Amino acid sequence: MGRKPEYGNWVSKKFIYIPGVISLVLFGLALLVPSLVIPAGLFFLASLYFVYARYRFSPGGGNVQDQIRELVLAPLGWNGEGQALDIGCGNAALTIKLAHKYARARVIGIDYWGRKWEYSKSVCERNAKVEGVTERVTFQKASASALPFEDEYFDAVVSNLVFHEVNDVADKRALIREALRVVKKGGKFAFQDLFLLKRVYGSMDELMGTIRDWGIRKVEFFETKDSAFIPMPLKLPFMLGTIGLIIGEK
Ligand SMILES: C[S@@+](CC[C@H](N)C(=O)[O-])C[C@H]1O[C@@H](n2cnc3c(N)ncnc32)[C@H](O)[C@@H]1O
């Protein structure tokens, strides 16, 4: 086979190029208007910051991106018997990780696969094939807002950094409820998203209370940035600082 899976980098190159080019233009103009040297320097620093972030996210720079996905599976506490769902599977990195961790489980990955990300069902299927899990893993186009499964269908449900991206529903809490709908009684769940963004999810205490009111037996919340592997500069709010993990048992 010899090929490698394509999992990409969440820090798109445009975050480096756009401020980089703006800074060059401003440095040029600063020859005529010296005060432009300040914004030019700031854009240059922004570009450097994203070079650093992209490097730290990559396999050669500590693989922070992959470790963030690991955080979803580590506390799941599932015995691996039965079926699992990965909501918003992207290019299947987490779906495949789940299949590797639970060698007897069947895993379904769903995603809307819109234009914003360079992900597709065929990329997922290719990655699953390269990783040797194709017999236990399938992919389906669907929205997180209306999962095409009966109530209590899955033994475990996970999702990583998806809910805030879903555009076809205004109240993102409804996505958590929809995800929990398809978890079996006694089944496990772990959802990672920008849960600390108050304008999106409100207060975490309130959200935890609401989830319990939905009849969920156990639910806990962790802040992702508290994980030791995340370097200080990546804990800024616009990077990883507002990410949290909701885990529990239905
Ligand atoms: C930041 S990526 C995360 C992908 C993957 N979970 C991972 O860990 O790499 C966000 C994903 O959400 C997906 N997405 C956006 N809207 C969606 C929707 N309505 N239903 C399902 N997935 C959606 C995007 O297509 C993209 O794959």
The ligand as a Gaussian input file, in Angstrom:
#p B3LYP/6-31G(d) Opt

LIG

0 1
 C      -13.032000      21.391000      12.521000
 S      -13.661000      20.165000      11.461000
 C      -13.498000      18.767000      12.542000
 C      -13.435000      17.471000      11.811000
 C      -13.155000      16.236000      12.674000
 N      -14.147000      16.039000      13.684000
 C      -11.770000      16.236000      13.262000
 O      -11.625000      15.958000      14.462000
 O      -10.810000      16.513000      12.518000
 C      -15.399000      20.488000      11.461000
 C      -16.213000      19.494000      10.671000
 O      -17.607000      19.768000      10.880000
 C      -18.268000      19.419000       9.697000
 N      -19.623000      19.984000       9.673000
 C      -19.998000      21.276000       9.480000
 N      -21.340000      21.377000       9.487000
 C      -21.826000      20.125000       9.701000
 C      -23.132000      19.572000       9.822000
 N      -24.221000      20.330000       9.699000
 N      -23.253000      18.250000      10.058000
 C      -22.161000      17.461000      10.166000
 N      -20.904000      17.928000      10.051000
 C      -20.736000      19.234000       9.814000
 C      -17.355000      19.973000       8.615000
 O      -17.647000      19.439000       7.348000
 C      -15.992000      19.531000       9.159000
 O      -15.674000      18.254000       8.703000

